[in-house]
Amino acid sequence: MVSRSDSALTTLPRATIPMPPLLIPSLPTPKSRRDILLEYVKNVQPEFMELFVQRAPQQVVEAMRQTVTNMIGTLPPQFFAVTVTTVAENLAQLMYSVMMTGYMFKNAQNRLELQQSLEQVALPEPKDAKDDSNYAAGTQKNVTGEVIRWNNVSGLERIDAKRYIELLEAEIEELNRQVGRKSANGQNELLEYLKTLEPQNLKELTSSAGEDAVVAMNTFIKRLLVVSDPGQMKTSVTETTAPELAKLLYWLMVVGYSIRNIEVRFDMERILGSSPKLAELPPGETV
């Protein structure tokens, strides 16, 4: 038998305990290419040039130095005090042009490396008749046996002696080709490559600069000039010595080169599906 009091209890509504809302952690919004470029130009310091000189391709470093020297002149500063005076507007135009030159060097370097890679997989070119004129081309490989060498990964390795000689000949051929490129009258390979390009091909090296790159360059220029008012740009006079201007131009060229490097890295990481990273370091360095 159920008592009246027990029956009353069973008719009371059940209390419901509210559940806390489900918290889903929000993923950070990936940075766009423009975000990364702007962060770079707002933070890059002149000390970056030292790191660039140490780790960038040597022919790029030398090409930049030669270009700046040609722009400034070669008068020794210990004997000649050269002062450069101009208004901010003209200086801004010069700065933009120099940054675009650095951007062009990066594109040219990429194309040159691709061209050299294709040369390596192509058949070796015949040597000139004057080279090794006392010897026939190649080696008479009437040899038998094996060559034993140590592989750091797989350990002891045996290779046919004839095949080993062919590998050595191919390696020597490539080394001779590299030495020939580097010792061609002491000329800079990158600058010589640029000289061989037709005007239209030369223009293509900078026409790839999109809106993000241009915005980053202009942001960097405003950071250095401080003055941004159009009226002040026409009247504000800037004066500097030739050595200081040379350092500035070199820095601008390095930053322009790096802007293109960041673009290339960003596009590659997007294709591979990895998260974009900041690229404060010189080419080839990981962040």
C-alpha positions as a printed NumPy array, in Angstrom:
array([[  0.   ,   0.   ,   0.   ],
       [  1.291,   3.421,  -0.968],
       [  0.632,   6.169,   1.492],
       [ -0.828,   9.53 ,   0.486],
       [  2.445,  11.254,   1.257],
       [  4.411,   8.832,  -0.944],
       [  1.956,   9.362,  -3.786],
       [  2.327,  13.131,  -3.548],
       [  6.063,  12.839,  -3.79 ],
       [  5.865,  10.846,  -6.985],
       [  3.853,  13.571,  -8.696],
       [  6.417,  16.322,  -8.055],
       [  8.3  ,  17.428, -11.185],
       [ 11.89 ,  16.321, -11.416],
       [ 14.509,  19.012, -11.142],
       [ 16.742,  19.337, -14.207],
       [ 20.378,  20.329, -13.866],
       [ 21.438,  22.659, -16.673],
       [ 24.453,  21.366, -18.651],
       [ 27.28 ,  23.801, -19.242],
       [ 27.758,  24.77 , -22.865],
       [ 30.243,  22.652, -24.761],
       [ 33.403,  24.673, -25.242],
       [ 35.158,  23.969, -28.518],
       [ 38.632,  25.487, -28.696],
       [ 38.885,  27.801, -31.654],
       [ 41.779,  27.171, -34.003],
       [ 44.039,  30.145, -34.684],
       [ 43.34 ,  31.774, -38.001],
       [ 46.258,  31.063, -40.34 ],
       [ 48.221,  34.132, -41.324],
       [ 47.899,  35.334, -44.865],
       [ 50.866,  36.032, -47.078],
       [ 50.379,  39.759, -46.577],
       [ 50.328,  39.337, -42.785],
       [ 53.632,  37.485, -42.888],
       [ 55.241,  40.004, -45.239],
       [ 54.11 ,  42.98 , -43.156],
       [ 55.314,  41.364, -39.951],
       [ 58.672,  40.811, -41.596],
       [ 59.206,  44.369, -42.876],
       [ 58.06 ,  45.842, -39.549],
       [ 60.602,  43.843, -37.545],
       [ 63.625,  43.151, -39.756],
       [ 66.756,  44.889, -38.456],
       [ 70.03 ,  45.945, -40.15 ],
       [ 71.835,  43.153, -38.277],
       [ 70.036,  40.75 , -40.593],
       [ 72.488,  41.748, -43.344],
       [ 75.361,  40.013, -41.533],
       [ 73.367,  36.793, -41.361],
       [ 72.419,  37.164, -44.999],
       [ 76.06 ,  37.539, -46.073],
       [ 76.993,  34.375, -44.175],
       [ 74.229,  32.12 , -45.475],
       [ 72.902,  33.443, -48.778],
       [ 74.381,  32.202, -52.079],
       [ 77.741,  33.894, -52.537],
       [ 77.01 ,  35.003, -56.09 ],
       [ 73.886,  36.813, -54.836],
       [ 75.892,  38.623, -52.147],
       [ 78.537,  39.664, -54.669],
       [ 75.933,  40.745, -57.213],
       [ 74.319,  43.019, -54.628],
       [ 77.66 ,  44.51 , -53.62 ],
       [ 78.633,  45.202, -57.213],
       [ 75.262,  46.785, -57.924],
       [ 75.481,  49.105, -54.91 ],
       [ 79.074,  50.027, -55.787],
       [ 78.045,  50.92 , -59.327],
       [ 75.258,  53.127, -57.966],
       [ 77.338,  54.969, -55.361],
       [ 80.746,  55.076, -57.011],
       [ 84.192,  53.855, -56.051],
       [ 85.807,  56.934, -54.515],
       [ 87.686,  55.888, -51.342],
       [ 85.873,  57.408, -48.33 ],
       [ 89.158,  58.06 , -46.502],
       [ 90.069,  60.622, -49.161],
       [ 86.708,  61.886, -50.4  ],
       [ 83.746,  62.938, -48.267],
       [ 80.794,  62.5  , -50.603],
       [ 77.442,  63.789, -49.361],
       [ 74.128,  62.967, -51.02 ],
       [ 71.224,  65.388, -50.598],
       [ 67.694,  64.891, -51.908],
       [ 64.054,  65.276, -50.935],
       [ 62.162,  62.416, -49.306],
       [ 60.038,  61.791, -52.402],
       [ 63.084,  61.084, -54.581],
       [ 64.639,  58.933, -51.87 ],
       [ 61.438,  56.89 , -51.583],
       [ 61.467,  56.228, -55.326],
       [ 65.103,  55.134, -55.145],
       [ 64.369,  52.862, -52.189],
       [ 61.492,  51.191, -54.012],
       [ 63.623,  50.653, -57.118],
       [ 66.441,  49.084, -55.085],
       [ 64.06 ,  46.77 , -53.233],
       [ 62.62 ,  45.652, -56.558],
       [ 66.179,  44.933, -57.722],
       [ 66.648,  42.608, -54.758],
       [ 63.301,  40.993, -55.617],
       [ 64.567,  40.495, -59.172],
       [ 67.806,  38.892, -57.939],
       [ 65.813,  36.229, -56.095],
       [ 63.781,  35.365, -59.184],
       [ 66.92 ,  35.303, -61.324],
       [ 68.669,  33.066, -58.791],
       [ 65.757,  30.621, -58.886],
       [ 65.807,  30.466, -62.676],
       [ 69.576,  30.108, -62.821],
       [ 69.545,  27.224, -60.336],
       [ 66.8  ,  25.508, -62.332],
       [ 68.792,  25.936, -65.528],
       [ 71.899,  24.475, -63.903],
       [ 69.902,  21.525, -62.563],
       [ 68.672,  20.775, -66.066],
       [ 72.245,  20.952, -67.346],
       [ 73.339,  18.369, -64.804],
       [ 70.825,  15.781, -65.981],
       [ 71.529,  16.474, -69.651],
       [ 74.186,  14.63 , -71.604],
       [ 77.667,  16.059, -71.036],
       [ 78.811,  18.417, -73.756],
       [ 81.831,  17.319, -75.816],
       [ 85.096,  18.875, -74.752],
       [ 86.936,  21.298, -76.99 ],
       [ 89.628,  19.782, -79.124],
       [ 92.278,  21.811, -77.306],
       [ 91.318,  20.237, -73.958],
       [ 93.352,  17.162, -73.117],
       [ 94.578,  17.029, -76.702],
       [ 97.091,  14.33 , -75.851],
       [ 94.384,  11.936, -74.662],
       [ 91.358,  10.324, -76.219],
       [ 87.994,  11.116, -74.705],
       [ 87.01 ,   8.835, -71.867],
       [ 88.923,   5.869, -70.539],
       [ 89.504,   2.421, -71.951],
       [ 87.646,   0.41 , -69.339],
       [ 89.037,  -3.041, -70.053],
       [ 89.097,  -3.839, -66.372],
       [ 87.458,  -6.492, -64.284],
       [ 86.756,  -6.874, -60.619],
       [ 84.954,  -4.944, -57.938],
       [ 85.541,  -1.849, -55.855],
       [ 84.635,  -2.01 , -52.183],
       [ 83.474,   1.163, -50.441],
       [ 81.705,   2.018, -47.228],
       [ 78.171,   3.443, -47.235],
       [ 77.322,   5.354, -44.04 ],
       [ 73.762,   4.026, -44.164],
       [ 73.911,   0.517, -45.575],
       [ 77.497,  -0.382, -44.651],
       [ 79.868,  -2.341, -46.898],
       [ 79.084,  -1.949, -50.573],
       [ 80.523,  -3.603, -53.672],
       [ 80.414,  -1.965, -57.084],
       [ 81.661,  -3.114, -60.46 ],
       [ 85.029,  -1.531, -61.273],
       [ 83.914,  -0.422, -64.747],
       [ 80.802,   1.23 , -63.323],
       [ 82.874,   2.92 , -60.62 ],
       [ 85.187,   4.466, -63.232],
       [ 82.165,   5.807, -65.111],
       [ 80.861,   7.435, -61.92 ],
       [ 84.231,   9.079, -61.3  ],
       [ 84.377,  10.401, -64.866],
       [ 80.878,  11.871, -64.552],
       [ 81.813,  13.529, -61.262],
       [ 84.983,  15.029, -62.754],
       [ 82.998,  16.289, -65.734],
       [ 80.545,  18.089, -63.456],
       [ 83.329,  19.562, -61.314],
       [ 85.058,  20.896, -64.43 ],
       [ 81.793,  22.447, -65.546],
       [ 81.327,  24.136, -62.159],
       [ 84.896,  25.426, -62.087],
       [ 84.458,  26.766, -65.601],
       [ 81.358,  28.682, -64.549],
       [ 83.003,  30.198, -61.48 ],
       [ 86.302,  31.132, -63.111],
       [ 84.937,  32.749, -66.252],
       [ 87.12 ,  35.871, -66.102],
       [ 86.156,  36.347, -62.459],
       [ 82.695,  37.494, -63.515],
       [ 79.629,  37.116, -61.361],
       [ 77.493,  34.298, -62.703],
       [ 74.2  ,  35.855, -61.642],
       [ 74.962,  39.239, -63.218],
       [ 76.181,  37.562, -66.405],
       [ 72.947,  35.583, -66.555],
       [ 70.914,  38.789, -66.238],
       [ 72.902,  40.331, -69.103],
       [ 71.895,  37.484, -71.407],
       [ 68.163,  38.018, -70.886],
       [ 66.015,  39.836, -73.39 ],
       [ 64.269,  43.005, -72.116],
       [ 60.931,  41.196, -71.955],
       [ 62.42 ,  38.304, -69.959],
       [ 64.139,  40.772, -67.658],
       [ 60.842,  42.535, -67.042],
       [ 59.212,  39.225, -66.109],
       [ 61.559,  38.925, -63.121],
       [ 59.783,  41.834, -61.409],
       [ 56.31 ,  41.651, -62.959],
       [ 55.499,  38.714, -60.672],
       [ 55.505,  41.086, -57.685],
       [ 51.894,  41.072, -56.547],
       [ 49.963,  43.525, -54.421],
       [ 51.129,  41.9  , -51.169],
       [ 54.797,  42.38 , -52.067],
       [ 54.274,  45.985, -53.17 ],
       [ 52.381,  46.818, -49.968],
       [ 55.186,  45.274, -47.909],
       [ 57.824,  47.305, -49.766],
       [ 55.927,  50.566, -49.297],
       [ 55.388,  49.752, -45.612],
       [ 59.118,  49.239, -45.166],
       [ 59.881,  52.522, -46.934],
       [ 57.458,  54.417, -44.672],
       [ 59.065,  52.811, -41.64 ],
       [ 62.499,  54.093, -42.685],
       [ 61.454,  57.538, -43.894],
       [ 59.014,  58.305, -41.051],
       [ 57.61 ,  61.095, -43.264],
       [ 54.512,  59.995, -45.194],
       [ 52.561,  63.222, -45.832],
       [ 52.669,  63.95 , -49.61 ],
       [ 53.406,  67.618, -49.025],
       [ 56.276,  66.912, -46.648],
       [ 57.64 ,  64.263, -49.018],
       [ 58.235,  66.975, -51.622],
       [ 59.906,  69.426, -49.237],
       [ 61.587,  67.329, -46.532],
       [ 65.317,  67.282, -47.316],
       [ 67.422,  64.231, -46.509],
       [ 71.207,  64.341, -46.366],
       [ 73.585,  61.434, -45.86 ],
       [ 77.107,  60.33 , -46.651],
       [ 77.907,  57.948, -49.481],
       [ 78.979,  55.075, -47.161],
       [ 75.765,  55.368, -45.142],
       [ 73.691,  55.46 , -48.319],
       [ 75.516,  52.359, -49.576],
       [ 74.593,  50.485, -46.376],
       [ 70.975,  51.58 , -46.749],
       [ 70.784,  50.463, -50.371],
       [ 72.319,  47.106, -49.544],
       [ 69.818,  46.587, -46.731],
       [ 66.951,  47.492, -49.054],
       [ 68.208,  45.009, -51.632],
       [ 68.432,  42.249, -49.024],
       [ 64.892,  42.959, -47.813],
       [ 63.553,  42.947, -51.381],
       [ 65.265,  39.599, -51.985],
       [ 63.793,  38.224, -48.771],
       [ 60.274,  39.404, -49.633],
       [ 60.37 ,  37.25 , -52.744],
       [ 61.853,  34.406, -50.697],
       [ 58.931,  34.625, -48.25 ],
       [ 56.433,  34.592, -51.128],
       [ 57.983,  31.459, -52.613],
       [ 58.102,  29.703, -49.244],
       [ 54.499,  30.662, -48.448],
       [ 53.226,  29.32 , -51.774],
       [ 55.193,  26.08 , -51.391],
       [ 53.897,  25.511, -47.858],
       [ 50.353,  26.172, -48.994],
       [ 50.734,  23.603, -51.782],
       [ 52.179,  21.066, -49.34 ],
       [ 49.441,  21.789, -46.802],
       [ 51.725,  22.936, -43.987],
       [ 51.249,  26.057, -41.876],
       [ 53.048,  29.171, -43.131],
       [ 55.967,  30.332, -41.037],
       [ 57.7  ,  33.62 , -40.617],
       [ 60.818,  33.902, -42.736],
       [ 63.152,  36.257, -40.957],
       [ 66.169,  34.117, -41.774],
       [ 68.178,  34.037, -44.998],
       [ 67.375,  31.684, -47.865],
       [ 67.659,  28.025, -46.997],
       [ 67.244,  28.56 , -43.26 ],
       [ 64.37 ,  27.109, -41.281],
       [ 62.421,  29.216, -38.825]])
